[in-house]
Structures are given as C-alpha cells and as structure tokens.
C-alpha cells in the first residue's frame, strides 16, 4: 500500500477517522463523586452508529490503497464523502443527546468528526468532483435500487418460494454409443479368364487348275482369184 497515492484530503479523512476511533473508547460523559468516578464512552446510543461509520471509512480507504475497484454507481471520493457526512451527523446527535457531564473527549470527538467531513470535501475538490454531482449520482443509484426492489416485490412470496425450491433440471441423458459398423464383406475373387481357343489351322489352298491349252486357230481359206466364182459346195 502506497499512501502517497492518496490526496491530502483523503489522508486527512483516514487520519481523523483513526483518531476518532481511538477517542471513542474514552469516557465522553463522566461523573466524579470524589472518591470514585463513573462514565460512559461514545459507544452508546447514536454513538454506536458513528463508530461503525468510522470503521467503514477506514476499510473503504484501505480498499482504495489496495487498488481494489468496487462498482456501486458512485466514485470512490463520493462514497468517502457520503460516509463522512453520515459520521458527522450521528456524532452531532450523540453529542447533543448526551449533553450532561461531557468530558474533553466528547469535544475532541466532535472536532475529529468535523475534520473527517472537511477532508472528504477537500478530496472531492482535488479530484474535480462536486456535491451537486454527488447528489445526482446518489439519486440515480437510489432509482436503480428502487427499481430492483420493486421488480423483486412484484414477483410475490409464492414466486420467490417457487424459484427457491425449483426442482433442478434433470441431467441430459448421455448419448447412446454409435453401433459399430459391420465389416465389409470380402469381395469375391474374380473368375479366371477362360483360355483362348486355339485358332483352327488355315485350310490349304486348292491347287490352281491347269489352264486348258488354247485351241489352234483354223487356217484361213485361200482367197479366190479375182473374177472366179468360188466353187459351190456340193448339195
């Protein structure tokens, strides 16, 4: 935790809150009757709320030093300021209600509560925030909380009980394992090819027939001499 990261206002808030808690354990009211004395500390009545708020401020500032972020609709400085204002209000109430036999510690506690509130205001001012912005943010956060509470109320007690005792959903049934695939039937062996039939031997060609000798041509008849009649053939 590096306290140097805090603003001067935040340091004042943290230191005054711790001192306030220390002062709160001393007697804020005391009666002295000479041989004995009796008194009460701040932790009675309204003082209890003031003490719890001082503890809340210290815890909140510790979370800021640890760099833990908590989203509640307000900036960290606004949260510190809201707690510081409440601390001052309940301290003043305690101081005014328990107004008899006050001691020095009661006055010191009141001054420390004022110091916490002043430190919270300085912290907001150094961070560029204002009380007006704080009021607007608080209204928005209150509106969101009211809307959430209304929606929860509209359900009604029966719906709330039903939601609380709703039977848990049955777990999804596990998927059945896939059936193993049947092994593929072995392919039948291919039938062996029939051997090719031997080719029939070619028939021997018939010998060519011998050519017949050409018939001798008849001798030409002798030509008859001119003027002579050729002899007539006998009847």
FENLINLIN-V143164 format. One line per field, one symbol per residue. psi: psi as a letter, one per 30 degrees, with the letter a starting at -180 (. if undefined). Layout:
psi=???
This chain:
psi=kjffflleeeeeeeeeeeeeeefffljfkkkjgdfllklkafikbffeeeeeeeeeeeeeeeeeeghkkjjgflleeeeeeeeeeeeeefeeeeeeeigkhlleeeeeeeeeeeeeeeeeeeeeefgglleeeeeeeeeeeeeeeeeeeeeeefeleeeeeeeegkkkkkkkkkkkkkkkkkkkkkkkkkkkkkkkkkkkkkkkkkkkkkkkkkkkkkkkkkkklkfkkkkkkk.
